[in-house]
Amino acid sequence: MGKIGTVVTTTEGPSVTSFSFVIEKKSIKRGSYIGVETEEGVLIGVVSNIIKTNKYFESAGAVSEYNKSSDLFHAFPVKEWEYTMGDARALGVYDKNGMLQRPAFPLSPGDAVKEVDAEVLNRFLGLDQGRGICLGEVQQHDLKAKFNEIRMDVLGKQIKLVGRVVKNDMFARNEFIVQRVYDIDPRDLAQELLVK
């Protein structure tokens, strides 16, 4: 994994769900998957936004005044203060045992942001490079989007799930526990709804 940036502090973070970083490698684009080594393991994230900024252009009033009297580019070293920042969503952490977990602790400012290894990205996205059916390429990566046939059989299929909802107080959410799965025909379901 080659270094592409450094985590920085913003008013929103870094937090367990998102972080910002200064981009050092211009090949990073919106939608790129990135990785950060943490104490928990390797955090996988996706770049959600890219912002270009320059301290000399933060005040619209100052820029307007300088442009009336002289060119701002000649008066100050403007180009040297331009930099690019990326915002990223934390998607999960591969722990020391190779298990995918939710991030439980935020990154530290100064942590190195790196490119995700192709093997890790294959595993994270559930791709099957050996026997999978190619559906194109993973956006922003030189990686074929190959899914195995079992996933392809379920993709786009309409199914009926029967189960129960359990409230998980620890994570403050509801969880659906599936007890039975049925294949359904949309026509039959529509007819059933019309009869009622």
Number of C-alpha atoms within 10 A of each C-alpha: 12 12 16 19 25 20 23 19 15 12 5 9 17 22 18 16 18 19 24 26 25 21 23 15 13 9 9 19 18 15 17 18 25 25 26 24 16 18 11 16 20 21 24 26 24 19 21 16 14 19 11 11 13 13 10 17 15 10 9 9 10 12 14 12 11 13 12 9 8 10 11 18 12 8 9 11 11 14 10 8 12 13 14 16 19 23 21 24 19 25 18 21 24 20 17 11 7 11 10 18 14 15 22 12 13 15 26 16 16 13 15 20 25 19 19 22 13 13 10 15 19 18 11 15 12 14 21 17 16 9 11 17 17 14 10 10 12 17 14 13 17 9 15 18 20 22 19 16 13 9 13 13 9 10 9 8 10 12 13 11 15 12 12 10 10 11 11 10 8 6 8 8 9 11 12 12 12 11 9 9 11 10 10 13 12 11 9 10 10 10 10 10 9 8 6 5
